[in-house]
Amino acid sequence: MFDELRSRVVFVTGGASGIGAGIVDAFLAEGATVISADLSLDEGLKQSGERRWTVRLDVSNETAVEGVLDAITQTVGTVDVVLTAAGTSTMGFSTETTGSDWDRNLDVNAKGSFLVARGVARRLVEADLTGRIIFISSQAGKNGYRGMTAYVASKHAVLGITKTMAVELAPRGITVNAICPGIIETPMKHRERIEGGAIRGMTADEVAAEDRSQVPLGRTGTTQDVSGVALFLASDLASYMTGQGLNVTGGMTMH
Ligand SMILES: NC(=O)c1ccc[n+]([C@@H]2O[C@H](COP(=O)([O-])OP(=O)(O)OC[C@H]3O[C@@H](n4cnc5c(N)ncnc54)[C@H](O)[C@@H]3O)[C@@H](O)[C@H]2O)c1
C-alpha cells in the first residue's frame, strides 16, 4: 500500500503483544525492516526472519535503551520510524494509588517512551536524516478515567512530549505524532476489565458490555484499527502532520 515504507527501518517497542504486535505485522506486510523490542523477548538483537528482528528491552532503563539502539544502528541501520507501544497500567482509585503504582506507570509509559524517542531522534540528527516518531498515547491522554489516575497522568505526559519534540524536531524534518487509541481488544484490556471491575464491584463481562455501549461506532477496536493509522502516519501521506494526537476510538473521544 505504501511503497516508501519498504526502505524504512522501523523500531517498535512493546512489539510482542497487542497493539505493538499488530504494528509489527502491519509494517512487515508493507515490506519494511522491523525490529520488535519487548520486556518479554529474549536477550540480544536477533534476526528472526528476512526483515524481522527481535530484542529484549526494558524501555524504562536508560542504559538498556541506548545499548539496544546502538546495536540496531550498527547491525540493521539507523532507525527511520519508531513506534512506542510498550506500556503498562495499574487500576486503583486516586485515594488508593500508591507511590509505586505511580512510578510504574510514569516510568514505563512516559519516561520509557521518551527515552526511546530521544535515542532515535539523536541518531537521526547525527546522521542528518529525516524520520517519524509515533507515540502510542491513549484517549486517557485526553480524558480522566475512574480508577486509572497514574495511567491517565502518564498518557497525558506522552502528549506533552509529543508536542514538545514536534516543535523541536520540525526543522530537522522529523515529525512527531501520537495515536490515542480507545478501547482495543488486547491482553492489557482484558486484564484491566478484571482488575477494574473488581474495584467497581462489576464482572469483566459487565465492564466489556459497558465498554461497547460507550463507543459510537458500536464496537470496541482491533489492533488492526490502530496499525492502519500507524502506517498512515509513517507514510508520505502524513508528511505535513506533526504534534498531533490522533484519536482511534470509534468516536468515543472527539477532541
Ligand atoms: N488496549 C487498549 O485498549 C489501549 C488503549 C489505549 C492505549 N493503549 C496503549 O497501547 C500500548 C499497548 O497496549 P496493549 O493493550 O497492546 O497492551 P499489551 O499488554 O498487550 O502489550 C504491551 C506490551 O508492552 C510490553 N512492556 C511492558 N512494559 C515494558 C517495558 N518496561 N519495556 C518493554 N516492553 C514492555 C509488554 O511485555 C507487552 O508485550 C500501551 O502503551 C497502552 O497503554 C492500549
The ligand as an SDF file (V2000), in Angstrom:
LIG
                    3D

 44 48  0  0  0  0  0  0  0  0999 V2000
   -5.6260   -1.8530   24.7630 N   0  0  0  0  0  0  0  0  0  0  0  0
   -6.1720   -0.6440   24.8680 C   0  0  0  0  0  0  0  0  0  0  0  0
   -7.3810   -0.5000   24.9590 O   0  0  0  0  0  0  0  0  0  0  0  0
   -5.2910    0.5750   24.8210 C   0  0  0  0  0  0  0  0  0  0  0  0
   -5.9210    1.8210   24.7040 C   0  0  0  0  0  0  0  0  0  0  0  0
   -5.1610    2.9650   24.6540 C   0  0  0  0  0  0  0  0  0  0  0  0
   -3.7800    2.8660   24.7020 C   0  0  0  0  0  0  0  0  0  0  0  0
   -3.1820    1.6450   24.8310 N   0  0  0  0  0  0  0  0  0  0  0  0
   -1.7340    1.6190   24.8920 C   0  0  0  0  0  0  0  0  0  0  0  0
   -1.2310    0.8210   23.8550 O   0  0  0  0  0  0  0  0  0  0  0  0
    0.0270    0.2690   24.2510 C   0  0  0  0  0  0  0  0  0  0  0  0
   -0.0210   -1.2360   24.0290 C   0  0  0  0  0  0  0  0  0  0  0  0
   -1.0130   -1.7570   24.8880 O   0  0  0  0  0  0  0  0  0  0  0  0
   -1.6950   -3.1930   24.6590 P   0  0  0  0  0  0  0  0  0  0  0  0
   -3.1060   -3.0180   25.0030 O   0  0  0  0  0  0  0  0  0  0  0  0
   -1.3080   -3.7210   23.3410 O   0  0  0  0  0  0  0  0  0  0  0  0
   -1.0200   -3.9970   25.8610 O   0  0  0  0  0  0  0  0  0  0  0  0
   -0.2660   -5.4070   25.9210 P   0  0  0  0  0  0  0  0  0  0  0  0
   -0.0970   -5.6770   27.3840 O   0  0  0  0  0  0  0  0  0  0  0  0
   -0.9630   -6.4070   25.0730 O   0  0  0  0  0  0  0  0  0  0  0  0
    1.1540   -5.0910   25.2800 O   0  0  0  0  0  0  0  0  0  0  0  0
    2.0760   -4.2690   25.9230 C   0  0  0  0  0  0  0  0  0  0  0  0
    3.4610   -4.8190   25.7010 C   0  0  0  0  0  0  0  0  0  0  0  0
    4.3910   -3.9230   26.3310 O   0  0  0  0  0  0  0  0  0  0  0  0
    5.3900   -4.7230   26.9360 C   0  0  0  0  0  0  0  0  0  0  0  0
    6.0220   -3.9840   28.0240 N   0  0  0  0  0  0  0  0  0  0  0  0
    5.5110   -3.6550   29.2260 C   0  0  0  0  0  0  0  0  0  0  0  0
    6.4220   -2.9950   29.9630 N   0  0  0  0  0  0  0  0  0  0  0  0
    7.5290   -2.9060   29.1980 C   0  0  0  0  0  0  0  0  0  0  0  0
    8.8150   -2.3350   29.3970 C   0  0  0  0  0  0  0  0  0  0  0  0
    9.1410   -1.7450   30.5600 N   0  0  0  0  0  0  0  0  0  0  0  0
    9.7190   -2.4050   28.3960 N   0  0  0  0  0  0  0  0  0  0  0  0
    9.3970   -3.0120   27.2300 C   0  0  0  0  0  0  0  0  0  0  0  0
    8.2160   -3.6000   26.9820 N   0  0  0  0  0  0  0  0  0  0  0  0
    7.2870   -3.5310   27.9560 C   0  0  0  0  0  0  0  0  0  0  0  0
    4.6640   -5.9580   27.4330 C   0  0  0  0  0  0  0  0  0  0  0  0
    5.5740   -7.0460   27.6580 O   0  0  0  0  0  0  0  0  0  0  0  0
    3.6780   -6.2160   26.3140 C   0  0  0  0  0  0  0  0  0  0  0  0
    4.2220   -7.0880   25.3310 O   0  0  0  0  0  0  0  0  0  0  0  0
    0.2250    0.6680   25.7080 C   0  0  0  0  0  0  0  0  0  0  0  0
    1.0320    1.8100   25.7670 O   0  0  0  0  0  0  0  0  0  0  0  0
   -1.1850    1.0080   26.1600 C   0  0  0  0  0  0  0  0  0  0  0  0
   -1.1660    1.9150   27.2110 O   0  0  0  0  0  0  0  0  0  0  0  0
   -3.9140    0.4910   24.8850 C   0  0  0  0  0  0  0  0  0  0  0  0
  1  2  1  0
  2  3  2  0
  2  4  1  0
  4  5  1  0
  4 44  2  0
  5  6  2  0
  6  7  1  0
  7  8  2  0
  8  9  1  0
  8 44  1  0
  9 10  1  0
  9 42  1  0
 10 11  1  0
 11 12  1  0
 11 40  1  0
 12 13  1  0
 13 14  1  0
 14 15  2  0
 14 16  1  0
 14 17  1  0
 17 18  1  0
 18 19  2  0
 18 20  1  0
 18 21  1  0
 21 22  1  0
 22 23  1  0
 23 24  1  0
 23 38  1  0
 24 25  1  0
 25 26  1  0
 25 36  1  0
 26 27  1  0
 26 35  1  0
 27 28  2  0
 28 29  1  0
 29 30  1  0
 29 35  2  0
 30 31  1  0
 30 32  2  0
 32 33  1  0
 33 34  2  0
 34 35  1  0
 36 37  1  0
 36 38  1  0
 38 39  1  0
 40 41  1  0
 40 42  1  0
 42 43  1  0
M  CHG  2   8   1  16  -1
M  END
$$$$
